[in-house]
Amino acid sequence: MYEKFLIYFSYIHHFPFIASSRLSFTIICIKDKGR
C-alpha cells in the first residue's frame, strides 16, 4: 500500500503538470486506505 503511494507521489513529483489531478490522487488514497 505504501509502495503504491510512494510510486504515485514520485510520479507527480517528476511530472508537476499532473499535480492538477491531485483530486484523483486523493480519491486513490482514500480507496487504498478503505481496503
N, CA, C and O atoms as a CHARMM CRD file, in Angstrom:
* protein
*
  140
    1    1 MET  N      0.84900  -1.19900   0.00000 PROA 1      0.00000
    2    1 MET  CA     0.00000   0.00000   0.00000 PROA 1      0.00000
    3    1 MET  C      0.88400   1.24900   0.00000 PROA 1      0.00000
    4    1 MET  O      0.64600   2.18800  -0.75900 PROA 1      0.00000
    5    2 TYR  N      1.91400   1.24700   0.86500 PROA 2      0.00000
    6    2 TYR  CA     2.80600   2.40800   0.93000 PROA 2      0.00000
    7    2 TYR  C      3.64100   2.51900  -0.34300 PROA 2      0.00000
    8    2 TYR  O      3.93900   3.62100  -0.80400 PROA 2      0.00000
    9    3 GLU  N      4.01500   1.37300  -0.90700 PROA 3      0.00000
   10    3 GLU  CA     4.81400   1.40100  -2.14200 PROA 3      0.00000
   11    3 GLU  C      4.03200   2.09900  -3.24500 PROA 3      0.00000
   12    3 GLU  O      4.57500   2.93900  -3.96300 PROA 3      0.00000
   13    4 LYS  N      2.75500   1.75100  -3.37900 PROA 4      0.00000
   14    4 LYS  CA     1.91600   2.36200  -4.41200 PROA 4      0.00000
   15    4 LYS  C      1.83800   3.86600  -4.19100 PROA 4      0.00000
   16    4 LYS  O      1.88100   4.64900  -5.14000 PROA 4      0.00000
   17    5 PHE  N      1.72300   4.26100  -2.91500 PROA 5      0.00000
   18    5 PHE  CA     1.64500   5.68500  -2.57300 PROA 5      0.00000
   19    5 PHE  C      2.92600   6.39700  -2.99300 PROA 5      0.00000
   20    5 PHE  O      2.87800   7.44900  -3.63100 PROA 5      0.00000
   21    6 LEU  N      4.06700   5.82200  -2.63500 PROA 6      0.00000
   22    6 LEU  CA     5.36100   6.43100  -2.97200 PROA 6      0.00000
   23    6 LEU  C      5.54900   6.50500  -4.47900 PROA 6      0.00000
   24    6 LEU  O      6.03800   7.50600  -5.00100 PROA 6      0.00000
   25    7 ILE  N      5.15800   5.43900  -5.18100 PROA 7      0.00000
   26    7 ILE  CA     5.30300   5.42100  -6.64000 PROA 7      0.00000
   27    7 ILE  C      4.44800   6.52100  -7.26100 PROA 7      0.00000
   28    7 ILE  O      4.90700   7.24700  -8.14200 PROA 7      0.00000
   29    8 TYR  N      3.21300   6.64200  -6.80300 PROA 8      0.00000
   30    8 TYR  CA     2.30700   7.66100  -7.35100 PROA 8      0.00000
   31    8 TYR  C      2.82400   9.05300  -7.01400 PROA 8      0.00000
   32    8 TYR  O      2.80500   9.94700  -7.86000 PROA 8      0.00000
   33    9 PHE  N      3.29100   9.24000  -5.76500 PROA 9      0.00000
   34    9 PHE  CA     3.82000  10.53700  -5.33600 PROA 9      0.00000
   35    9 PHE  C      5.03100  10.90900  -6.17700 PROA 9      0.00000
   36    9 PHE  O      5.17600  12.05300  -6.60800 PROA 9      0.00000
   37   10 SER  N      5.90500   9.91900  -6.40600 PROA 10     0.00000
   38   10 SER  CA     7.10800  10.13800  -7.20200 PROA 10     0.00000
   39   10 SER  C      6.71400  10.52600  -8.62600 PROA 10     0.00000
   40   10 SER  O      7.35300  11.37400  -9.25000 PROA 10     0.00000
   41   11 TYR  N      5.64900   9.89100  -9.13100 PROA 11     0.00000
   42   11 TYR  CA     5.17000  10.17000 -10.48400 PROA 11     0.00000
   43   11 TYR  C      4.75600  11.62800 -10.60600 PROA 11     0.00000
   44   11 TYR  O      5.09500  12.30500 -11.57700 PROA 11     0.00000
   45   12 ILE  N      4.00800  12.10800  -9.59600 PROA 12     0.00000
   46   12 ILE  CA     3.55500  13.50500  -9.61500 PROA 12     0.00000
   47   12 ILE  C      4.75600  14.43500  -9.48900 PROA 12     0.00000
   48   12 ILE  O      4.79200  15.49900 -10.10800 PROA 12     0.00000
   49   13 HSD  N      5.73700  14.03200  -8.68600 PROA 13     0.00000
   50   13 HSD  CA     6.91800  14.86900  -8.46600 PROA 13     0.00000
   51   13 HSD  C      7.70100  15.04200  -9.76500 PROA 13     0.00000
   52   13 HSD  O      8.22800  16.12100 -10.03500 PROA 13     0.00000
   53   14 HSD  N      7.77800  13.99100 -10.56200 PROA 14     0.00000
   54   14 HSD  CA     8.52100  14.04600 -11.82000 PROA 14     0.00000
   55   14 HSD  C      7.70500  14.69700 -12.93600 PROA 14     0.00000
   56   14 HSD  O      8.25900  15.14500 -13.94000 PROA 14     0.00000
   57   15 PHE  N      6.38400  14.74400 -12.75300 PROA 15     0.00000
   58   15 PHE  CA     5.52900  15.36400 -13.76900 PROA 15     0.00000
   59   15 PHE  C      4.61200  16.38700 -13.08900 PROA 15     0.00000
   60   15 PHE  O      3.42200  16.13200 -12.90600 PROA 15     0.00000
   61   16 PRO  N      5.17400  17.55400 -12.71400 PROA 16     0.00000
   62   16 PRO  CA     4.43200  18.59700 -11.99300 PROA 16     0.00000
   63   16 PRO  C      3.10300  18.95200 -12.63700 PROA 16     0.00000
   64   16 PRO  O      2.13800  19.26700 -11.94100 PROA 16     0.00000
   65   17 PHE  N      3.04700  18.90300 -13.96500 PROA 17     0.00000
   66   17 PHE  CA     1.80400  19.29300 -14.63900 PROA 17     0.00000
   67   17 PHE  C      0.65900  18.34200 -14.28500 PROA 17     0.00000
   68   17 PHE  O     -0.51000  18.69200 -14.44500 PROA 17     0.00000
   69   18 ILE  N      0.98900  17.15100 -13.80800 PROA 18     0.00000
   70   18 ILE  CA    -0.05200  16.19000 -13.42900 PROA 18     0.00000
   71   18 ILE  C     -0.60700  16.52900 -12.04600 PROA 18     0.00000
   72   18 ILE  O     -1.63100  15.98400 -11.63400 PROA 18     0.00000
   73   19 ALA  N      0.07100  17.42800 -11.33100 PROA 19     0.00000
   74   19 ALA  CA    -0.37300  17.80500  -9.98200 PROA 19     0.00000
   75   19 ALA  C     -1.79700  18.35100 -10.01800 PROA 19     0.00000
   76   19 ALA  O     -2.49000  18.35400  -9.00100 PROA 19     0.00000
   77   20 SER  N     -2.23100  18.81100 -11.18600 PROA 20     0.00000
   78   20 SER  CA    -3.59300  19.32900 -11.30500 PROA 20     0.00000
   79   20 SER  C     -4.60700  18.20700 -11.09300 PROA 20     0.00000
   80   20 SER  O     -5.79100  18.47000 -10.88200 PROA 20     0.00000
   81   21 SER  N     -4.14600  16.96400 -11.14800 PROA 21     0.00000
   82   21 SER  CA    -5.03500  15.81100 -10.94800 PROA 21     0.00000
   83   21 SER  C     -4.94300  15.29100  -9.51600 PROA 21     0.00000
   84   21 SER  O     -5.16800  14.11000  -9.25000 PROA 21     0.00000
   85   22 ARG  N     -4.60700  16.20500  -8.59700 PROA 22     0.00000
   86   22 ARG  CA    -4.47500  15.78500  -7.19700 PROA 22     0.00000
   87   22 ARG  C     -5.79000  15.24800  -6.65000 PROA 22     0.00000
   88   22 ARG  O     -5.79900  14.46700  -5.69900 PROA 22     0.00000
   89   23 LEU  N     -6.88400  15.66200  -7.24300 PROA 23     0.00000
   90   23 LEU  CA    -8.18600  15.15000  -6.78400 PROA 23     0.00000
   91   23 LEU  C     -8.23700  13.63900  -6.98300 PROA 23     0.00000
   92   23 LEU  O     -8.66700  12.90300  -6.09500 PROA 23     0.00000
   93   24 SER  N     -7.79600  13.18400  -8.15000 PROA 24     0.00000
   94   24 SER  CA    -7.76500  11.74300  -8.42900 PROA 24     0.00000
   95   24 SER  C     -6.81400  11.05600  -7.45300 PROA 24     0.00000
   96   24 SER  O     -7.08900   9.95400  -6.97700 PROA 24     0.00000
   97   25 PHE  N     -5.69800  11.71300  -7.16100 PROA 25     0.00000
   98   25 PHE  CA    -4.70400  11.14900  -6.23600 PROA 25     0.00000
   99   25 PHE  C     -5.33200  10.95200  -4.86000 PROA 25     0.00000
  100   25 PHE  O     -5.13300   9.92000  -4.22000 PROA 25     0.00000
  101   26 THR  N     -6.09700  11.95800  -4.40800 PROA 26     0.00000
  102   26 THR  CA    -6.75900  11.87600  -3.09500 PROA 26     0.00000
  103   26 THR  C     -7.76100  10.73700  -3.08300 PROA 26     0.00000
  104   26 THR  O     -7.83700   9.98300  -2.11300 PROA 26     0.00000
  105   27 ILE  N     -8.53500  10.60700  -4.16000 PROA 27     0.00000
  106   27 ILE  CA    -9.54000   9.53600  -4.24400 PROA 27     0.00000
  107   27 ILE  C     -8.84500   8.17300  -4.17100 PROA 27     0.00000
  108   27 ILE  O     -9.32000   7.26700  -3.48600 PROA 27     0.00000
  109   28 ILE  N     -7.72300   8.03200  -4.87700 PROA 28     0.00000
  110   28 ILE  CA    -6.98700   6.76000  -4.87200 PROA 28     0.00000
  111   28 ILE  C     -6.50400   6.46200  -3.45300 PROA 28     0.00000
  112   28 ILE  O     -6.57000   5.31900  -3.00000 PROA 28     0.00000
  113   29 CYS  N     -6.01600   7.49400  -2.74700 PROA 29     0.00000
  114   29 CYS  CA    -5.52000   7.30500  -1.37700 PROA 29     0.00000
  115   29 CYS  C     -6.64500   6.80800  -0.48600 PROA 29     0.00000
  116   29 CYS  O     -6.46800   5.86100   0.27900 PROA 29     0.00000
  117   30 ILE  N     -7.80500   7.45000  -0.58600 PROA 30     0.00000
  118   30 ILE  CA    -8.95200   7.06600   0.24800 PROA 30     0.00000
  119   30 ILE  C     -9.36400   5.62800  -0.06600 PROA 30     0.00000
  120   30 ILE  O     -9.65100   4.85000   0.84500 PROA 30     0.00000
  121   31 LYS  N     -9.39400   5.27700  -1.33800 PROA 31     0.00000
  122   31 LYS  CA    -9.77800   3.91100  -1.72300 PROA 31     0.00000
  123   31 LYS  C     -8.77400   2.90200  -1.18400 PROA 31     0.00000
  124   31 LYS  O     -9.15100   1.82700  -0.71800 PROA 31     0.00000
  125   32 ASP  N     -7.48200   3.25700  -1.25000 PROA 32     0.00000
  126   32 ASP  CA    -6.44100   2.34700  -0.75200 PROA 32     0.00000
  127   32 ASP  C     -6.58800   2.14600   0.75600 PROA 32     0.00000
  128   32 ASP  O     -6.46700   1.02300   1.24500 PROA 32     0.00000
  129   33 LYS  N     -6.84800   3.22300   1.48900 PROA 33     0.00000
  130   33 LYS  CA    -6.98200   3.11200   2.94600 PROA 33     0.00000
  131   33 LYS  C     -8.26200   2.37500   3.30700 PROA 33     0.00000
  132   33 LYS  O     -8.35100   1.74100   4.35900 PROA 33     0.00000
  133   34 GLY  N     -9.25100   2.46500   2.42800 PROA 34     0.00000
  134   34 GLY  CA   -10.52700   1.80700   2.69300 PROA 34     0.00000
  135   34 GLY  C    -10.41800   0.29300   2.61200 PROA 34     0.00000
  136   34 GLY  O    -11.25100  -0.42400   3.16700 PROA 34     0.00000
  137   35 ARG  N     -9.38000  -0.20100   1.91100 PROA 35     0.00000
  138   35 ARG  CA    -9.24100  -1.65300   1.75600 PROA 35     0.00000
  139   35 ARG  C     -8.85500  -2.30500   3.06600 PROA 35     0.00000
  140   35 ARG  O     -8.69400  -3.52400   3.12500 PROA 35     0.00000
